[in-house]
Amino acid sequence: MSTHKEYALIAILATVAVLGIIPAFAQTSADMNSTDSSQSTPGTGSQQILPIAVSTDKNVYDRQSIVIVTGHVQNSIAGQAVTMKVSDPTGKIVQVNQLTLDNNGDFQDKINTSSPLWSSGGTYTISVQAGAQQGLLSTTTQFTLPGGSSETSCTPQQIPATIGSELYCIDYSIDGGTVSGAMISQASKTLVVNIQADSDGQITLNIPRSVLDAKSGTNDAPLAVLIDGEQIQQFTDTPTADTRDVIVPFQAGSEKIEIIGTQIVPEFGPIAALVLAIAIISIIAVSAKTGLRFMPKY
């Protein structure tokens, strides 16, 4: 057989082989695609289970409500910690909690909307995170509070006292006048209450220790009180576990009462301190699991 005929026969056999393989390959590919599609696309009525989920019992709350937060983490370990952060409409963190999963991977928490840190109105965001080395899981949900103002954030029996953009509600009662406003000074560790005294009277203030306190070491120290810049000695200061209950008598025409302590609202606030504490605990936990060293070993 000549060389040309041998080449022609080889070409014919190759063509037949290719024509036979292509339909079979095409059929196989179609079957594979069909199988993958059925596996990746849920059928009608199927439900997608999220690896981590969180929700609230309502979407809108007022200023004197309890927000019930519930959630679930897939493939979790009982006792595992979940970090929950709440951010106000401006993005500022107003609450941080560490929650523990139960045997079913569920977690729950309650949030009080009357907290003075929640002074802004609008949409609040709850973020939850779980996991570390195995991969971080996170999700969010939102709820709404009415517009923030002194009238909606504090009750009529409370004085709204501000420090920067923060608002604190202080329980009070007054005879012989009215309260026109209040503010907190970090620099002088002072609560300033502005009044309009129509006659002689007195004001009673239940000041949270977290807002203003006076200490000498671990013991309570006396507060100092000034009326219109003059220090007075005749007032009552009754410390309780959580407050300093102060009764200040005043005369008609008095305008400003200053209560001075030794401790004031922390400059960075309780939330920042809690965030720092959680960060330190997380670093220690990760270091213990991974054997990470912060100092070189010699």
LOFIVO-702697 format. One record per residue (C-alpha): x, y, z; residue in three letters. Coordinates in Angstrom, 1 decimal. Each point is the difference from the previous one (the first is absolute). Example, Ala and Ser with C-alpha at 12.3 -4.5 7.8 and 13.67 -1.06 7.14 Angstrom:
<sites>
      x      y      z residu
   12.3   -4.5    7.8    ALA
    1.4    3.4   -0.7    SER
</sites>
This chain:
<sites>
      x      y      z residu
    0.0    0.0    0.0    MET
    1.4    3.4   -0.9    SER
    0.8    2.6    2.5    THR
   -2.9    2.3   -1.2    HIS
   -2.5   -2.8    0.4    LYS
    1.2   -0.7    3.5    GLU
   -0.4    3.6    1.0    TYR
   -3.5    0.1   -1.5    ALA
   -1.1   -3.1    1.9    LEU
    1.3    1.4    3.3    ILE
   -1.9    3.3   -0.6    ALA
   -3.2   -1.9   -0.7    ILE
    0.3   -2.1    3.1    LEU
    0.8    3.0    2.2    ALA
   -3.0    1.9   -1.4    THR
   -2.3   -2.9    0.8    VAL
    1.4   -0.3    3.5    ALA
   -0.4    3.7    0.7    VAL
   -3.6    0.0   -1.3    LEU
   -0.8   -2.9    2.3    GLY
    1.5    1.6    3.0    ILE
   -1.5    3.4   -0.2    ILE
   -3.7   -1.0    0.4    PRO
    0.9   -2.2    3.0    ALA
    2.0    2.8    1.6    PHE
   -2.8    2.4   -0.6    ALA
   -2.5   -2.3    1.6    GLN
    2.2   -0.6    3.0    THR
    0.6    3.7    0.4    SER
   -3.8    0.7   -0.1    ALA
   -0.6   -2.6    2.6    ASP
    2.6    1.4    2.3    MET
   -1.3    3.5   -0.4    ASN
   -3.5   -1.2    0.7    SER
    1.1   -1.8    3.1    THR
    2.0    3.0    1.4    ASP
   -3.0    2.3   -0.6    SER
   -2.3   -2.2    1.9    SER
    2.4   -0.1    2.9    GLN
    0.8    3.7    0.2    SER
   -3.5    1.4   -0.6    THR
   -2.5   -0.8    2.8    PRO
   -3.3   -1.4   -1.2    GLY
   -3.3    1.7    0.5    THR
   -0.9    0.2    3.7    GLY
    3.6   -0.5    1.3    SER
    1.3    2.3    2.8    GLN
    3.5    1.4    0.2    GLN
    1.5   -0.3    3.4    ILE
    2.4    2.8    0.9    LEU
    3.3   -0.8    1.8    PRO
   -0.8    2.8    2.5    ILE
   -3.3    2.0    0.5    ALA
   -1.3    2.7    2.3    VAL
   -3.3    1.8    0.3    SER
   -2.1    2.2    2.4    THR
   -3.6   -0.6    1.2    ASP
   -1.1    3.3   -1.7    LYS
    1.2    2.5   -2.6    ASN
   -0.9    3.2    1.8    VAL
    0.3    0.8    3.7    TYR
   -0.7    3.0    2.3    ASP
    2.4    1.5    2.5    ARG
   -1.2   -2.1    2.9    GLN
    0.1   -3.5   -1.6    SER
    1.9   -3.2    0.3    ILE
    1.5   -1.4   -3.2    VAL
    0.1   -3.8    0.0    ILE
    2.8   -1.2   -2.2    VAL
    0.2   -3.6   -1.1    THR
    2.3   -1.9   -2.3    GLY
    1.5   -3.3   -1.1    HIS
    3.4   -1.3   -1.1    VAL
    0.3   -3.1   -2.2    GLN
    2.4   -2.8    0.9    ASN
    0.9    1.7    3.3    SER
    1.4   -1.2    3.3    ILE
   -2.0    0.5    3.2    ALA
    1.6    2.7    2.1    GLY
    1.5    1.8   -3.0    GLN
    0.1    3.8    0.2    ALA
   -1.8    2.3   -2.4    VAL
    0.8    3.7    0.0    THR
   -3.0    2.4   -0.5    MET
    0.5    3.7   -0.8    LYS
   -2.7    2.6   -0.3    VAL
    0.7    3.1   -2.1    SER
   -2.1    3.2   -0.1    ASP
   -1.0    1.8   -3.3    PRO
    3.3    1.8   -0.1    THR
    2.0   -3.3    0.2    GLY
    1.1    0.6    3.6    LYS
    0.1   -3.2    2.2    ILE
   -2.5    0.4    2.9    VAL
    0.1   -3.5    1.4    GLN
    2.2   -3.1   -0.1    VAL
   -0.9   -3.4    1.6    ASN
    1.6   -3.4    0.1    GLN
   -2.7   -2.7   -0.4    LEU
    0.3   -3.7    0.6    THR
   -1.5   -2.6   -2.3    LEU
   -2.2   -2.8    1.5    ASP
    0.1   -3.7   -1.0    ASN
   -2.1    0.8   -3.1    ASN
    2.2    2.8   -1.2    GLY
   -2.6    2.7    1.0    ASP
    0.7    3.3    1.8    PHE
   -2.2    2.7    1.5    GLN
    0.4    3.5    1.5    ASP
   -2.1    2.9    1.2    LYS
    0.7    3.6   -0.7    ILE
   -1.5    3.0    1.9    ASN
   -0.7    2.9   -2.4    THR
   -0.3    2.5    2.9    SER
    3.8    0.0    0.3    SER
    1.4    3.6   -0.2    PRO
    2.5   -1.2   -2.6    LEU
   -2.9   -0.5   -2.4    TRP
   -0.7    3.6   -0.6    SER
   -0.2    0.0   -3.8    SER
   -3.1   -0.8   -1.9    GLY
    0.0   -2.1   -3.1    GLY
    1.2   -3.5   -1.0    THR
    2.2   -2.0    2.4    TYR
    2.1   -2.9   -1.2    THR
    0.6   -3.2    2.0    ILE
    3.2   -1.9   -1.2    SER
    0.9   -3.5    1.3    VAL
    3.2   -1.9   -0.6    GLN
    1.0   -3.5    0.8    ALA
    3.0   -2.2   -0.7    GLY
    3.7    0.7   -0.2    ALA
    2.5   -2.4   -1.5    GLN
   -2.6   -2.0   -1.8    GLN
   -1.3    3.1   -1.8    GLY
   -1.8    3.0    1.2    LEU
   -3.8    0.0   -0.4    LEU
   -1.9    3.3    0.2    SER
   -3.4    1.4   -0.8    THR
   -2.2    3.0    0.9    THR
   -3.5    1.1    0.6    THR
   -1.6    3.4    0.6    GLN
   -2.8    1.8    2.0    PHE
   -1.2    3.5    0.3    THR
   -0.4    2.5    2.9    LEU
   -1.9    3.3   -0.1    PRO
    1.9    3.3   -0.5    GLY
    2.4    0.8    2.8    GLY
   -0.6    3.0    2.1    SER
   -0.1    0.9    3.7    SER
   -3.7   -0.4    0.1    GLU
    0.0   -3.5   -1.6    THR
    3.2   -1.3    1.6    SER
   -0.8    1.0    3.7    CYS
   -3.2   -0.1    1.9    THR
   -1.6    3.1    1.5    PRO
    1.5   -1.0    3.4    GLN
    3.5    0.0   -1.4    GLN
    2.5    2.7   -0.8    ILE
    1.7   -0.4   -3.4    PRO
    3.7    0.7    0.6    ALA
    2.4    0.1   -2.9    THR
    3.7   -0.6   -0.3    ILE
    1.1    0.6   -3.6    GLY
   -2.4   -2.0   -2.1    SER
   -1.0   -2.4    2.8    GLU
   -3.2    0.4    2.0    LEU
   -0.6   -1.2    3.6    TYR
   -3.3    0.0    1.7    CYS
    0.0    0.9    3.7    ILE
   -3.0   -0.6    2.3    ASP
   -1.0    3.2    1.9    TYR
   -2.8    1.9    1.7    SER
   -0.2    3.7    0.8    ILE
   -2.1    2.3    2.2    ASP
   -0.1    3.8   -0.4    GLY
    1.3    0.1   -3.6    GLY
    0.7   -1.7   -3.2    THR
    3.0   -1.6   -1.8    VAL
    1.0    1.6   -3.2    SER
    2.9   -2.2   -1.0    GLY
    3.1   -1.8    1.1    ALA
    3.5   -1.0   -1.2    MET
    3.0   -2.1    1.1    ILE
    3.5    1.4    0.0    SER
    2.8   -2.6   -0.2    GLN
    2.7    2.6    0.6    ALA
   -1.4    1.1    3.4    SER
   -1.8   -3.3    0.8    LYS
   -3.2    2.0    0.5    THR
   -3.7   -0.4   -0.6    LEU
   -1.5    3.4   -0.7    VAL
   -3.8    0.4    0.4    VAL
   -1.6    3.3   -1.2    ASN
   -3.2    0.9    1.9    ILE
   -2.6    2.8    0.2    GLN
   -0.8    0.5    3.7    ALA
   -3.3    1.8    0.5    ASP
    0.2   -0.4    3.7    SER
    2.1   -1.7    2.7    ASP
    0.0   -3.8   -0.6    GLY
    2.2   -3.0   -0.5    GLN
    1.0   -2.5   -2.7    ILE
    0.6   -3.7    0.4    THR
    2.3   -1.7   -2.4    LEU
    0.6   -3.8   -0.3    ASN
    3.4    0.1   -1.8    ILE
    1.2   -3.3   -1.4    PRO
    3.5   -0.8    1.3    ARG
    1.0   -0.8   -3.6    SER
   -0.7    3.7   -0.9    VAL
    1.4    1.7    3.1    LEU
    1.6   -1.3    3.2    ASP
    2.4    1.0    2.7    ALA
    2.6   -2.4    1.4    LYS
    3.0    0.0    2.4    SER
    1.7   -3.2   -0.9    GLY
   -2.7   -2.6    0.1    THR
   -2.2    1.9    2.5    ASN
   -2.7    2.6   -0.8    ASP
    1.1    3.6    0.3    ALA
   -2.3    3.1    0.4    PRO
   -1.2    1.8   -3.0    LEU
    0.3    3.8   -0.2    ALA
   -2.9    2.2   -0.9    VAL
   -0.1    3.6   -1.3    LEU
   -3.0    2.2   -0.6    ILE
    0.7    2.9   -2.4    ASP
    3.7   -0.4    0.6    GLY
   -0.1   -0.1    3.8    GLU
    0.7   -3.2    1.9    GLN
   -2.6   -1.1    2.4    ILE
    0.2   -2.4    3.0    GLN
   -3.7   -0.6    0.6    GLN
   -0.9   -2.8   -2.3    PHE
   -0.7   -3.8    0.3    THR
    2.1   -2.6   -1.8    ASP
   -1.2   -3.6    0.5    THR
    2.1   -2.6   -1.9    PRO
   -1.7   -3.2   -1.1    THR
    1.4   -3.0   -1.9    ALA
   -0.6    1.6   -3.4    ASP
   -0.7    3.7    0.6    THR
    0.9    3.1    2.0    ARG
   -3.3    1.4    1.2    ASP
    0.4    3.8    0.5    VAL
   -2.5    2.4    1.5    ILE
    1.0    3.7   -0.5    VAL
   -2.0    2.9    1.5    PRO
    0.0    3.2   -1.9    PHE
   -1.4    3.6    0.3    GLN
   -2.3    1.9   -2.3    ALA
    1.9    1.3   -3.0    GLY
    2.7   -2.7   -0.1    SER
    1.0   -1.0   -3.5    GLU
    2.9   -2.5    0.1    LYS
    0.8   -3.0    2.1    ILE
    3.3   -1.7   -0.4    GLU
    0.8   -3.4    1.6    ILE
    3.7   -0.9   -0.1    ILE
    1.4   -3.5    0.5    GLY
    3.3   -1.8   -0.5    THR
   -1.1   -2.4   -2.8    GLN
   -2.0    0.8   -3.1    ILE
   -1.2   -1.9   -3.1    VAL
    3.1   -1.7   -1.4    PRO
    1.5    1.9   -2.9    GLU
   -0.2   -3.1   -2.3    PHE
   -3.3   -1.3    1.5    GLY
   -0.9   -3.5    1.3    PRO
   -0.5   -1.3   -3.5    ILE
    3.5    0.7   -1.1    ALA
    1.3   -1.6    3.1    ALA
   -2.1   -3.1   -0.6    LEU
    1.2   -0.2   -3.6    VAL
    3.6    0.2    1.2    LEU
   -0.6   -2.7    2.6    ALA
   -1.6   -2.4   -2.6    ILE
    3.0    0.7   -2.4    ALA
    2.5   -0.9    2.7    ILE
   -1.9   -3.2    1.0    ILE
   -0.2   -1.0   -3.7    SER
    3.7    0.5   -0.5    ILE
    0.8   -2.2    3.1    ILE
   -2.4   -2.7   -1.2    ALA
    1.5   -0.1   -3.5    VAL
    3.6    0.0    1.4    SER
   -0.8   -2.9    2.3    ALA
   -1.4   -2.1   -2.9    LYS
    2.7    0.8   -2.6    THR
    3.0    0.3    2.3    GLY
    0.6    3.5   -1.3    LEU
    2.7    1.8    1.9    ARG
    0.2    3.8    0.2    PHE
    3.6   -0.1    1.4    MET
    2.8   -1.9   -1.7    PRO
    1.2   -3.1    1.8    LYS
    3.7   -0.2    0.7    TYR
</sites>
